[in-house]
Amino acid sequence: QVQLVESGGGLVQPGGSLRLSCVASGSIFSINTMGWYRQAPGKQRELVAVITSGSRVTYADSVKGRFTISGNIVKKTVDLQANSLKPEDTAVYFCNAIETLSRVNYWGKGTLVTVSS
């Protein structure tokens, strides 16, 4: 059984910052990619940022320059530093991991980020 556990969500004022963390555990041998997705009410889940085992990083245009992803793929951890938060960043943020050999996607249960004054 594979578990991805997120932490760090919460309520923050516009312009504020949050740091999200995710740890993967269980019978997942090797991870190729870890990252963060988000889903706002009434919208589809979208990519926020991902990092590969080769340290290649991809960001959504909407978060470039404001969010920074970091991680240790070998240790199966990934963080997301979110700065200059905007109300439109409000969403449930999900951690994702892709197993190298099987290409199976694993998901966390999500952590809510609310940006509001």
N, C-alpha and C positions, 0 to 999 in steps of 0.2 A: 504494500500500500504506500502511495506517495502522498505527502502532505506539503502544501505551500502555505506558510503562515505569514500574514502581513501584520504590520503594526505601524502606528504613527499618525493615523488619520485624526480628524477632529475639526473643530470650528476655528477659523482664523479670519481676521479682518482683511479687507482688500489691501494689497501691498505687503502683506505679511508673508511668512515662510513656514514651511513644514518639511519634515524629513520622514519619508516612508521607508520601511525596511521589510525585507522578505527573506525567509529562510526555507529551503527545501530539505525535506528529510524523507527517509523511507527507501524503498527498493528502486531507486533511480540511479543507474550506474554512472552515466556520463551525460552531462548537459552541454548542448551546443549553443543555446541562446537562452538568456533570461531577460525579462523586461516587465514593463508596466503598460497596462491598458486601462481605459476608463469608460464608464457608461453613465451618461447623464439621464435624468428622467425623460422618457419619451424618445430617446435617441439610441442609435446603435452603438455597440462597443467599438472603441477606436484605439489605435496604437498611440501611446504617449512617447515611450522611449524603450529601446532594446539594446542589449550589448551581447556580442558574441564571444565565444571562447578565444577568438583571436583579437579581442578588445575593439572590434569595430562597433561603432555606436550609430544608431539612427534615431532621430527625433522627429516628432510631428512638427510641422511648420508653426503651429499655434503655440508651441512651448519653447522653441529655439531661443536661446539667450536668457531664458528664465529658469529652466529646469536642467538639472545635471544628473545623469545616471552614472552609477559606479557599482562595481561588483567584483566578487571573487568567484568565478564560475566553478573553479575546482572545489571551493568550500561551499558552493551552492547558496550563495548569498547575493542579494542585489538591493541597492538603495536608490532612492530618488529624492534629490534635494530640490524642492520646489520653492522658488523665490518670486517676488513680485506677483503674488497670486491675485487673480481676478475672479469676479463672481462667476464668469463662464467656465472657470476651472472646477466648479462644484460638480462632483460626480462620485460614484463608487469606483475606487481604484483597485484593479486586480493585478496580482502578480502572475506571471506566466513563465513556464519553463518548457523547453523543447528537448526531449531526450535525443541524444546524438544518433544512435543506431536505429531506433524504432520510429523516430520523428513524431512520437506521440506528444501532444500538447497537454500540459498539466496546468491547472488553474487554482489559485487561492480562492477563499470565500469572499474576499473584497474588504476594503476599509473605506469608510465614508469620509470624504473631504468636503467641507462646507465653507465657502468663502462668502462672508456676509458681515455687514456692519450692524 
